[in-house]
Amino acid sequence: MPSDSDLIQIVDAALARAARLAGPWLACRPGCAECCIGPFAITPLDAQRLREGLAALASSDPPRAARVRARAAQSAARLSRDYPGDTVAQVLAIDGAGEDELCPALDPETRTCDLYAARPITCRTFGPPVRFEGESLAVCELCFQGATPAEVVACAVDIGPARLEADLVSGLPPQPDTIVAFVLLSPTPST
């Protein structure tokens, strides 16, 4: 039976290929964090991975984990103030909601992800041209500056196998939509 680690291995291998194909067209580097601004929906599988990543960070580097939790609490407080009630539903439904909110996993000084190994699939697939489970995903606006459409298409990769993420998510207990800030505030469920 495939697992989340199988999914991550498949996605990361495809993205490594996309990065090789894109070469200098790819602007994504440590310190480039333009895609780390604004909340977005994450799957229960992403949430589980983030919780586990934060728990591992708490074991290996407690002060850094505490900073991530503090940033998550501050982000959740701002979003709850600006979108009271069902905050997550509002943030996900309202175009531009929280658009200036930094991801709590982003270290604002280094502009790198403190939970990089545990980051959501959306974070892993943003940047180069990719198709995930048959759907073309957006290319980062900072990448492929001056490239022709044909040059962009030549760098596109497919990430498969189809439906693996959906199948893995369907095997988890039903959970409401969520965002990174709220996940990082919740305890790691017992397995």
Residue pairs with C-beta under 8 A, 6 or more apart in sequence:
2 164
2 167
2 168
3 168
4 45
4 48
4 49
4 168
6 164
7 45
7 121
7 164
7 165
7 168
8 49
8 124
10 159
10 160
10 161
10 164
11 121
11 124
11 125
11 132
11 159
12 124
14 130
14 157
14 158
14 159
14 160
15 124
15 125
15 127
15 128
15 130
15 157
15 159
17 157
18 26
18 127
18 128
18 129
18 130
18 155
18 156
18 157
19 26
19 28
19 127
19 128
21 128
21 154
21 155
21 157
22 128
22 129
22 143
22 144
22 155
25 143
25 144
25 145
25 147
25 151
25 152
25 155
26 127
26 128
26 143
26 144
27 127
27 140
27 142
27 143
27 145
28 127
28 128
28 140
28 142
28 143
30 110
30 111
30 112
31 110
31 111
31 112
32 111
32 142
33 102
33 106
33 111
33 112
34 140
34 141
34 142
35 123
35 126
35 127
35 140
36 102
36 103
36 105
36 106
36 111
36 113
36 123
37 99
37 100
37 101
37 102
37 103
38 98
38 99
38 100
38 101
39 79
39 91
39 92
39 97
39 98
39 101
39 103
39 179
39 180
39 181
40 92
40 122
40 179
41 92
41 177
41 178
41 179
42 50
42 120
42 122
42 178
42 179
42 180
42 183
43 120
43 121
43 165
43 169
44 169
44 172
44 173
44 175
45 121
45 165
45 168
45 169
45 172
46 120
46 121
46 122
46 183
47 175
47 178
47 183
48 172
48 189
49 118
49 119
49 120
50 105
50 115
50 118
50 119
50 120
50 180
50 183
50 184
51 183
51 184
51 186
51 187
51 188
51 189
52 118
52 188
53 115
53 117
53 118
53 119
54 65
54 68
54 69
54 115
54 118
54 184
54 188
55 188
56 118
57 64
57 65
57 68
57 114
57 115
58 65
58 66
64 114
65 114
67 107
67 114
68 104
68 105
68 114
68 115
68 184
69 184
69 185
71 102
71 104
71 105
71 106
71 108
72 104
72 180
72 181
72 182
72 184
72 185
73 185
74 104
75 101
75 102
75 104
75 181
76 87
76 181
76 182
76 185
78 98
78 101
79 87
79 91
79 97
79 98
79 101
79 179
79 181
80 87
82 97
82 98
83 90
83 91
83 94
83 97
83 98
87 182
88 176
88 177
88 178
88 179
88 182
89 177
90 97
91 97
91 98
91 179
92 177
92 179
101 181
102 108
103 113
103 180
103 181
104 180
104 181
104 184
105 113
105 114
105 115
105 119
105 180
105 184
106 112
106 113
106 114
107 113
107 114
113 119
113 123
120 180
121 132
121 165
125 132
125 137
125 159
126 137
126 138
126 140
127 139
127 140
127 143
128 139
128 140
128 143
128 155
128 156
128 157
129 136
129 137
129 139
129 144
129 152
129 153
129 155
129 156
129 157
130 136
130 137
130 156
130 157
130 158
130 159
131 137
131 156
131 157
131 158
131 159
132 159
133 159
133 160
133 162
133 163
133 164
133 165
133 166
134 162
136 156
139 152
144 151
144 152
144 155
